[in-house]
């Protein structure tokens, strides 16, 4: 019984280390939410992916270890009452451990959201630049016949002057309309993106608050384990609310 509990407690130390690392990275994200440096976002994405892969590897090893340790939960040499009590204690510890695992999975998924959003925005900017170049080439292709008409002896002076004015005005009109359209689209996209982030963080906060209430009302969890999980949930709620407040200010 004590051996099995010690193994679970060892994993709890590992969860606390994950918690501190995720909190540090979340705070870094919060401080750099407006960072325009592409290298920073690339490094961030790689760091989060590394976190997720390390966690996946540890979780796979943990599952294999617990599968092979099931015989430690067999207390056939004890009386039935003691055996049930020991199993009850072990089940409480396991429940706390699995709750930690679920919380870490959820937090790591949320941690990757800002990086993915930034990548989507970068891709959209590149797409807009490509569209702008295509439209410019289309304009140049249309302007060639007009240029030929200006120098053609078959048209009157008035027609040539009018064609020259239209030809000169076309780039100005084109770039003005394109710039206005792009600014409007960026503004709408930015607002939609912030609204999406706001909804995601609200859902995350609600999820952790519901977890917090479940944990507080759970009479089966050991008190020390319950206190650790409560502190973990409070940290997640605090970080989520800080990021939510920052996003709400941007939406206004």
C-alpha positions as CSV (number, residue, x, y, z in Angstrom):
1,X,0.0,0.0,0.0
2,X,2.7,2.5,1.0
3,X,4.9,1.5,-1.9
4,X,2.0,2.2,-4.4
5,X,1.2,5.5,-2.7
6,X,4.8,6.5,-2.8
7,X,5.0,5.9,-6.5
8,X,1.9,8.0,-7.1
9,X,3.3,10.8,-4.8
10,X,6.5,10.7,-7.0
11,X,4.3,11.4,-10.1
12,X,2.6,14.3,-8.1
13,X,6.0,16.0,-7.8
14,X,6.3,15.6,-11.6
15,X,2.9,17.3,-12.1
16,X,3.9,20.2,-9.9
17,X,7.0,20.7,-12.0
18,X,4.8,20.7,-15.1
19,X,2.4,23.2,-13.5
20,X,5.2,25.6,-12.7
21,X,6.6,25.4,-16.3
22,X,3.2,25.9,-17.8
23,X,2.5,28.9,-15.5
24,X,5.9,30.5,-16.5
25,X,5.3,30.0,-20.2
26,X,1.7,31.3,-19.8
27,X,3.0,34.5,-18.1
28,X,5.6,34.9,-20.9
29,X,2.8,34.5,-23.5
30,X,0.8,37.1,-21.6
31,X,3.7,39.6,-21.6
32,X,4.4,39.0,-25.3
33,X,0.9,38.8,-26.7
34,X,1.6,41.8,-29.0
35,X,5.1,40.7,-30.0
36,X,5.7,41.1,-33.7
37,X,9.0,39.2,-33.8
38,X,8.5,36.1,-36.0
39,X,11.5,34.4,-34.5
40,X,9.9,34.6,-31.1
41,X,6.7,32.9,-32.3
42,X,8.6,30.2,-34.1
43,X,10.6,29.4,-31.0
44,X,7.5,29.5,-28.9
45,X,5.7,27.0,-31.2
46,X,8.7,24.7,-31.1
47,X,8.9,25.0,-27.3
48,X,5.2,24.1,-26.9
49,X,5.5,21.2,-29.3
50,X,8.5,20.0,-27.3
51,X,6.4,20.2,-24.1
52,X,3.6,18.2,-25.7
53,X,5.9,15.5,-27.0
54,X,7.7,15.2,-23.6
55,X,4.3,14.9,-21.8
56,X,3.1,12.3,-24.3
57,X,6.3,10.3,-23.8
58,X,6.0,10.5,-20.0
59,X,2.3,9.7,-20.0
60,X,2.9,6.6,-22.2
61,X,5.6,5.4,-19.9
62,X,3.3,6.1,-16.9
63,X,0.4,4.0,-18.4
64,X,2.8,1.1,-19.1
65,X,4.2,1.3,-15.5
66,X,0.8,1.3,-13.9
67,X,-0.4,-1.5,-16.0
68,X,2.5,-3.6,-14.8
69,X,2.0,-2.6,-11.2
70,X,-1.6,-3.8,-10.8
71,X,-0.5,-6.7,-8.8
72,X,0.6,-4.3,-6.1
73,X,-3.0,-3.6,-5.5
74,X,-3.7,-7.1,-4.5
75,X,-3.9,-7.6,-0.7
76,X,-4.9,-11.2,-0.5
77,X,-2.9,-11.8,2.6
78,X,-4.9,-9.2,4.6
79,X,-8.4,-9.4,6.0
80,X,-11.2,-8.1,3.8
81,X,-11.8,-4.9,5.8
82,X,-8.2,-3.8,5.7
83,X,-7.9,-4.8,2.1
84,X,-10.9,-2.6,1.2
85,X,-9.6,0.4,3.2
86,X,-6.2,0.2,1.5
87,X,-7.8,-0.1,-1.9
88,X,-9.9,2.9,-1.1
89,X,-6.9,5.0,-0.2
90,X,-5.1,3.9,-3.4
91,X,-8.2,4.7,-5.5
92,X,-8.3,8.3,-4.1
93,X,-4.7,8.8,-4.9
94,X,-5.2,7.4,-8.5
95,X,-8.2,9.7,-9.0
96,X,-6.1,12.7,-8.0
97,X,-3.3,11.6,-10.4
98,X,-5.7,11.2,-13.3
99,X,-7.3,14.6,-12.6
100,X,-3.8,16.1,-12.8
101,X,-3.1,14.4,-16.1
102,X,-6.4,15.6,-17.6
103,X,-5.7,19.2,-16.4
104,X,-2.2,19.1,-17.9
105,X,-3.5,17.9,-21.2
106,X,-6.0,20.7,-21.3
107,X,-3.5,23.3,-20.3
108,X,-1.0,22.2,-22.9
109,X,-3.6,22.4,-25.6
110,X,-4.6,25.9,-24.6
111,X,-0.9,26.9,-24.5
112,X,-0.5,26.1,-28.2
113,X,-3.5,28.2,-29.2
114,X,-1.8,31.7,-29.4
115,X,1.0,30.2,-31.5
116,X,-1.4,28.6,-34.0
117,X,-3.4,31.8,-34.2
118,X,-0.3,33.8,-35.0
119,X,0.7,31.3,-37.7
120,X,-2.8,31.6,-39.2
121,X,-2.5,35.4,-39.2
122,X,1.0,35.2,-40.8
123,X,-0.4,32.9,-43.5
124,X,-3.3,35.3,-44.2
125,X,-0.9,38.2,-44.5
126,X,1.2,36.3,-47.1
127,X,-1.9,35.4,-49.0
128,X,-3.0,39.0,-49.1
129,X,0.4,40.0,-50.4
130,X,0.2,37.4,-53.2
131,X,-3.3,38.6,-54.1
132,X,-2.1,42.2,-54.2
133,X,0.7,41.2,-56.6
134,X,-1.7,39.3,-58.9
135,X,-4.0,42.3,-59.0
136,X,-1.1,44.5,-59.8
137,X,0.0,42.3,-62.7
138,X,-3.6,42.3,-63.9
139,X,-3.7,46.1,-63.9
140,X,-0.4,46.3,-65.8
141,X,-1.8,43.8,-68.4
142,X,-4.8,46.0,-68.9
143,X,-2.8,49.2,-69.0
144,X,-0.7,48.1,-72.0
145,X,-3.5,48.4,-74.6
146,X,-4.4,51.8,-73.2
147,X,-0.8,52.9,-73.5
148,X,-0.8,51.8,-77.1
149,X,-4.0,53.7,-77.7
150,X,-2.4,56.9,-76.4
151,X,0.5,56.7,-78.9
152,X,-1.7,55.6,-81.7
153,X,-2.3,58.2,-84.5
154,X,-5.9,56.8,-85.0
155,X,-7.3,58.6,-81.9
156,X,-8.0,62.3,-81.3
157,X,-6.0,64.4,-78.9
158,X,-8.9,64.7,-76.6
159,X,-9.3,60.9,-76.4
160,X,-5.5,60.5,-75.8
161,X,-5.5,63.0,-73.0
162,X,-8.6,61.3,-71.4
163,X,-6.9,57.9,-71.7
164,X,-3.7,59.3,-70.2
165,X,-5.7,60.7,-67.2
166,X,-7.5,57.5,-66.7
167,X,-4.3,55.5,-67.0
168,X,-2.7,57.7,-64.3
169,X,-5.7,57.6,-62.0
170,X,-6.0,53.8,-62.2
171,X,-3.0,53.0,-59.9
172,X,-4.2,55.6,-57.4
173,X,-7.7,54.3,-57.3
174,X,-6.5,50.7,-57.2
175,X,-4.1,51.2,-54.3
176,X,-6.6,53.3,-52.4
177,X,-9.4,50.8,-52.7
178,X,-7.1,47.9,-52.0
179,X,-5.6,49.6,-48.9
180,X,-9.0,50.5,-47.5
181,X,-10.3,47.0,-48.1
182,X,-7.3,45.5,-46.5
183,X,-7.5,47.7,-43.4
184,X,-11.2,47.0,-43.1
185,X,-10.6,43.2,-43.4
186,X,-7.7,43.3,-40.9
187,X,-9.8,45.2,-38.4
188,X,-12.7,42.7,-38.8
189,X,-10.3,39.7,-38.7
190,X,-8.6,41.1,-35.6
191,X,-12.0,41.6,-33.9
192,X,-13.2,38.1,-34.9
193,X,-9.9,36.6,-33.7
194,X,-10.1,38.4,-30.3
195,X,-13.7,37.3,-29.9
196,X,-12.7,33.7,-30.6
197,X,-9.9,33.9,-28.0
198,X,-12.2,35.5,-25.5
199,X,-14.7,32.7,-25.9
200,X,-11.9,30.1,-25.6
201,X,-10.6,31.6,-22.4
202,X,-14.1,32.0,-21.0
203,X,-14.7,28.3,-21.7
204,X,-11.3,27.4,-20.1
205,X,-12.1,29.4,-17.0
206,X,-15.5,27.9,-16.7
207,X,-14.0,24.4,-17.1
208,X,-11.5,25.0,-14.3
209,X,-14.1,26.6,-12.0
210,X,-16.4,23.6,-12.5
211,X,-13.4,21.3,-11.7
212,X,-12.7,23.4,-8.6
213,X,-16.3,23.0,-7.3
214,X,-16.1,19.3,-8.0
215,X,-12.9,19.0,-6.1
216,X,-14.1,21.0,-3.1
217,X,-17.2,18.8,-2.9
218,X,-15.3,15.5,-3.4
219,X,-15.1,13.8,0.0
220,X,-13.1,10.9,-1.3
221,X,-9.9,12.8,-2.0
222,X,-7.2,13.0,0.6
223,X,-7.0,16.5,2.2
224,X,-3.4,17.1,1.2
225,X,-4.1,16.0,-2.4
226,X,-7.3,18.1,-2.5
227,X,-5.4,21.2,-1.4
228,X,-2.8,20.7,-4.1
229,X,-5.4,20.3,-6.8
230,X,-7.3,23.3,-5.5
231,X,-4.2,25.5,-5.7
232,X,-3.5,24.1,-9.2
233,X,-7.0,25.1,-10.4
234,X,-6.8,28.5,-8.8
235,X,-3.5,29.2,-10.6
236,X,-5.1,28.2,-13.9
237,X,-8.1,30.4,-13.2
238,X,-5.9,33.4,-12.3
239,X,-3.8,33.1,-15.5
240,X,-6.9,32.7,-17.6
241,X,-8.6,35.7,-16.1
242,X,-5.5,37.8,-16.6
243,X,-5.4,36.9,-20.3
244,X,-9.1,37.4,-20.7
245,X,-8.9,40.9,-19.2
246,X,-6.2,41.8,-21.7
247,X,-8.2,40.5,-24.6
248,X,-11.4,42.4,-23.5
249,X,-9.4,45.7,-23.4
250,X,-8.3,45.1,-27.0
251,X,-11.8,44.4,-28.2
252,X,-13.1,47.7,-26.8
